[in-house]
Amino acid sequence: MTGARTILRHASLAWLLAALVLLPTFAQAASKPQPGPLQTLTVLTQAGTETFKVETATTREQRDRGLMFRTHLPDQHGMLFDFGPDQEVRMWMKNTLIPLDMVFITADGHVHRIERNTEPRSLRVIPSEGPVRYVLELKGGAADKYGIKPGDRIAGKPDPKADAPAPSQALRSRTR
């Protein structure tokens, strides 16, 4: 009987050790941010038309999470934050691991201003410097690469009713 107990004890220790080794891997995989559904967004620049695939952030939770903890953002992909009616908004880069271009857009679809190559993990507040409805976050350098400038227009905005926040969830600034 002692041989069977020893084997059982060793097997139990092996399972425990395996669980301790693999648990962080499973926890990390479970916590990796998963991109949401993609919609098409078209930017009408002076040089032509550029199309992007964007996730939309229309609820407070989605805007708070934003692109946090992402280690990669493919070219011509991004996230469009919808704040409802035009208003002053403030952004920051807390827990955002990659540089981004932030394109501030009015409700009528005009690019108001662009903050280029924001610093990852920075707590510096990035203001809209005027009332806007949308903020389009793209991979750092994308605004220059695709010729996006203030005054350009956004067409094909994702349907705000698809994930529209309730009026009580209106967010005046995103804090990640």
ABEGO torsion letter per residue (X at the ends): XAAAAAAAAAAAAAAAAAAAAAAAAAAAAAABBBBBBBBBBBBBBAAEBBBBBBBBBABAAAAAAEABGBABBBBGBBBBBBAEBBBBBBBBABGBABBBBBBBBBAAGBBABBBBGBBBGBABBBBAGEBBABBBBBBBGAAAAAGBBBGBBBBGBBBAAAABBBAAABBABBBX
